[in-house]
Amino acid sequence: MSQRYRVRYLRLGDTTLHDEWIDGLDEFTVRAQLQAQGQTVLSVQAPRQPWTSHFKKWLGRTEKRYAFPLFCREIRTLLQAGMTVVEAVETLSARERLEGRMDSLSALVLARLQHGLSLSIALGELKQAPAVLIAAVRAGERTSNLIDAMDDYLRFDNLVTQLRKKVISAAIYPALVTLVGMVISLFLLLVVMPKFAAVYENLRGTSQGSAALTIQISQFVGQNRAILFFVLITGVLAVTWWVVSGKAKIHGEKIARAVPWIGRRIEDFQLAMMYQTLALLLKGGYPMTEAMGVASQSALSPQLKAGLSLALRRIEAGGSVSQALSEAQLCDEVDRRLMAASERNGQFHIAADVVSRLHGERFELFVERVTRIIEPLLLLAVAMVVGAIVVMMYLPVFDMATQLR
């Protein structure tokens, strides 16, 4: 979407400072337009953001997210049809303009291509562009085979996406079971139990044990229902913010890593990403050291990044790749032997791809096993909680029946 920018610049052959508001897609486009006219741009200032943008920033959602895999898939199709890179991006941008999308990814890339930048540099100037994609496109430009580079990146993205989908699919059913159990429990506690409290009023002081406790809880809930509803709503909002802001993911990963068995499986997921990145870049002609530098920019844990940096230093010092990765605890014995074999035949990208698939299969097996264990346990826990509340509500009824006899 086009917006206004405050620009300060000097006209060619004029010493007067000009301060104007100019419409543009982004700061780069505005600056490039003025420079193309021969102006000397001093500053380009974005307009002050409204309060809604600060609210979005508080939620951790300040930037529009672009679908880079979809962009690559469409560009690959148009390139295969015989278009040049500029023609392909221009075609996508024209279609999206007709659909009313003025701030699309293709429009941002096209603005940079039209000023003489290559596709890899144009993508590199976008903050959200994955480092792996930029490196793959740069390798494709070096070899004049951009279609294969796009295919390699799409295979990498497909692997990562499939692993993430495994986790999301496995988490949906347990999350629904937990949510339904919580809703039923809260309904019984906040709506049903206060109604029972009115029935139990005549039993005050006559019941003992769990029946007396149930009566007290019912009366407390009935007298403080408004406060409890307020606490519940506040808790729901707090949990929503915790999830939306991304803190839930960070805290959940820390807790999971505290359990050694789960921590190793999380590392399998990240090692699968790392080795697939290496396979993609090594196939594209990158040397091992440069490929490892790009791989370190992926979404790896601090421990794996430190290990990769250590392995990189040892390789640069003349050590073997397999030994460096093993000493940095980035591979097990099977992985080490595969990488050692690749040192003899030079097929590093094939070995890295095999290692990536091995770790990916271990992670998928872990998710499947955990799902089979957690689902029945959650069902049992929900049934026990709801059953316990129902039994607690009916205990005073049994007490009443005993007293009537």
N, C-alpha and C positions, 0 to 999 in steps of 0.2 A: 504494500500500500504506500502510495506517495505521501511524503510529509514535508513540512517546511524546515529549512535549515538557515541559521543566521551565518552569513559568510562575510568575511573581511578580506578584500583583495585590492590589488593595484592594477589599473588598466595599462596596457602597453603604451609607452611613451607619455604617461601621465603620472605625476607624483602624488595625486590626490588619493587619499585612502577612502575606499568605498565600503559601506556597511549595508548589506541588503539581505532580504529574505528570499530564498530560492527553493522551488519545489524539486524533489528528487527521491529516488528509491532509497538511497543510503548515502553516507558521507563520501564514500569512494566515487560514486556516480556524479555527485555534485562537483567534487574537486576535479574529476576528469573532464567534465563539460567545460569548466572555466579554463582549465589548462589547454584544452583543444582550441579555445578562442584566443590563446596567447596571453591570458591574464596570469598574474603572479598571486597565487592563493596564500594568504597568511593564516587563516584559521577557518574551520568549518565546525560550527557548534550546533549540536542537536537541540531541539526545543525542550523546555522543561516538561518533564513527565507529569501527567495528572496523578491524583491520589490513588487511582485504581492500579496504576503500574506499581506503586509502592506496595499495595496490598498483594499483587501478584508476586512481587519480589519476596515478600514475607512468606508466601506459600512456596517459594522456590521455583516458580514457573514464569521467568521473565522473558524468555526467548521462544519464538516460534520454532518448532522442531520440523526439520525437513526430512523427507523420505529419500535418502541417498540411494538405497538399493533400487527403488523404483526408477529414479532418475537414471541410474546406470543401465538398468534393463531396457529402458526406452531408447537411450542414446545408442546402446549396442545394436538394437534392432534397426535404427535408422542408418547407422554406419554400415551395417551389413547390406542395406538396400542401396548403397552407393553414395550416400551423402558425405560431405565433409563434416568435421566437428562443428564448425560455425553454423553450417546449414542445419545440422541436426538440432543443436541447441536453440537456434532461431525458430525452427518449426515447433518445438515444444513450447517456447515462450509465446508464440503467436496463438497457439491453441489455448493456452492458459489465460491469455488476455481476453480472448473471446468468452471464456468462462467466468470472467470477472476477477481473476486472481492476478493482481498486479505485483505482488511482492513474492512471487514464487521463486523457487530455487533456480529454475532455468533462466528467469529474468535477471537475477543477480549474476549468474555465471556469464550470460550473454553480454551484459554491460562491461564485463572485464575482458571478454574475448574480443569485443569490438575495438578495444584500445590496445590490441596487439599482444595481449598476454596469452600464454599457453593454457591448456585446460588444467594441467596440474597446478600451475601458479594461481589460476583463477580459483580453483577449489581450495588451495592453501590459504587464501585470504578470507575464507569463511570460517568462523570460529568453530562451528559444529562439525566441519568436515572431518571424518575419521582419518587418522594418520596413515592407516593401512591403505585406504582408498587413494590418498594423494600419492603414496609411494608406488602403488600398482599402476596408476595412470602415468606417472613419470617414467616407470619402466617401459610401459607400452609406447610412450613417445620416443624413447631411446631406440627401441627396436622397430618402430613404425608398425606396430601390431597392437593397436588399441583395443580391438575386439577381444583378443585373447586375454588382455589385461583386465577388461571388464568381466570376462567369464571367470577369471581367477578370483576377483574380488567377490563376485556373486556366490561362488562356491564357499568362500570364507564366511560370508554373511549368512549363507544358508546353514552352515554348521553351527554357528553361534546361535542363530535364531531357533534351530531345532532343539538345542540343549535348553535354551531358556523356556521354550514352549513346554518341554517336558516338566520343568519345575512348576510353571503356572498351571498346567493341566492337573498335575498331582496335587496342587494346593487348593483347587477350586472346591472339590467335594468336602475335604476336612473343614474348610472355612465355612461352607454352607451349613454343615452339621453343627459346628460350634455356634454360628449365628442363630440358627433355629433353636438350639438348646438354651441360649442366653435369653432370647425373646420369650420363650415359654416360661422360663424360670422367673424372669422379671414380671411377667404378667401375673403369675401366681402370687408373687411376693407383694406387688404393688396394687393389684386390683382385687384378687380373690381373697387373700388373707385378711385385709381390712374388713371385708364383709363378714367373714367368720368371727372377727373380733366382736361384732355386735351380738352374735349368738352366744359367745363365751362370757359375756359380761356377768351373767348370774353365777358363774362358776368361780369367780374371783375368791381366792383364799381357800378354796376347797380342793383344788387339784394339786398334785405333787409330781415331781420328776419332769419327764419330757413333755407331758401334757401342760403343766404349769408354764414351762418355758415357751411352748408354742403360743399359749394365750398371751404371754407378755410380749412376744415378738409381734403378734397380730395387732395388739393394742398400740404398740409403739409405731408400727407402720401406718395404722389408721390415723394416729394423731399427728404424724409428721410427713404425711404424704407429699405435700407441696415441696418441702425441703428435699425429700428424697428424689422427686422428679427433677428438681433443679440440679442436684448433684449428678443425676444420671445424664441429663442433657449436656452439662459441662464436661463430663467424662467422655461422652461421644464426640463432642467438638475437639477435645484435647487429643483423642486418638486419631481423629480425622486429620488434624494438623500434623500429628506425628508421622502419619503415613504419607500425606501429600508432600511434606517438606523434605522427604527422603531420609529423615532420621531413623525411621523404623528399619529401613534396609541396612543402614550403618550399624545400628545397635544389634539387629538380628544377626548380622554377619559376625560381629564380635562375640556374641553369645555362642553361635555355632562353632566358631573357631576355638572356643574354650574347651570344647569336647574333641579330643584328638581324632576319634574315628570320623566325625563329621568334618572336621577341619581338613583332613586328608582328601576327602571327596570334593570339597570346595576347591582345593588346589588342583585336583584332576580337571575340573571345569576350566580353570584359568590356564593350566598347562596346555589343555587342548586348544585354547585360543592362541596362546603364545606360539606353539609349534605350527599351527596352521598359518599364522602370520609369517613365520620364517619360511615355510614351504612356498607361500605365495611370492615373497620377495626374492628368495633364492632362484625360483623358476624364472622370475623377471630379470635376472642378471645382476642382482645386488650381491656384493661380497658379504661374507658371513658377518663381519663386524658391523657393517652399515645396516644389515637386516636386523641384527640384534638391537641396535640403537633405535630403530623404528618400532620394534616389538615392545621395547620398554615403555613406549608411550601409550600402549593399550591399557585397558581397565584391569591392571594387575594389582595384587595386594602389595603393600610396602615390602613384605618379606621376599616376594618373588622378584620385585624390581631390584632390590638389593642383591639378590642372588644372580640376576642377569647382569648387573653391573660388574659384579665380581668375576663372573665367567668371561665377560667381555675384556676385562683388564688382563686376565690370564692368557686369553687367545692373542691379544695384541702383544703380549710379552713373549710369544712364541710357543705357547702350550697347545696341545691338541684340543679339538673341539669337544670330543667325547669326554675326555678327562676333565676339562674345565666345567662342563655342564654337570658332571657327576659330583665333583668337589663342591659345586655351588648348590647341590641338592635339588637340581632341576630335572633329574631323570633317575630312574631306577636301573637295575642291571640290564633288563631287556632293552630299555631305551639306549643305554650306553653302548651296548653291543651293536644296535642298529646304526647309531651315529658313527661308531668306529668303522663299521663296514663301509659307510658312505665316504669316509676319509680315504679309503683305498680306491673306490671306483668313481668318486667325485659326484655321485648322485645325492647330494645333500637334501634337495627339495623332496625327493621321493621318501627318504628316511624320515624327514620331518613330518611329512604328511601321514605316514604310517604311525608314528609316535602320537600325533594329534588324535588319530582315530582310536588308538588304544586307550588314551585317557578319556576321550569322549564316551566310549563304550562303558568304561568303569563308572563314569558319572551317571549314565543312563540306568545302569543296573542298580546303582545305589538309590536313585530316585524311585525306581519301581519297587524295590524291597521296602523302603521306608513307607511308601504309600500303602502297601499291603499290611504293614504292621500298625500304622497310625489309624487307618480308617476304622477297624473294629474296636480299637481302644477308645477312640473318640465317641463312637456310638454307645459303648458301654458306660463311659463317664457321663454322657448326657442323660442316659436312661437312669443312672443311679442318682444324679442330682435332682432330676424332675421327680423321680419316685420318692426320694427322701422328703421333698417339700410336700408332696401329696400325703404321705404317711403322717408327717408332722401336723398337717391340717386336720386330719381325721382322728388323731389320738384323743383330743378332748371330747370328740363325739362318743368314742368308746367309754371315756370316763363318765360322761353324762348318763349313758345307758346303764353303767354299773351302779351309779348313785340312785337312779330311778328304781332299780330293783330293790 
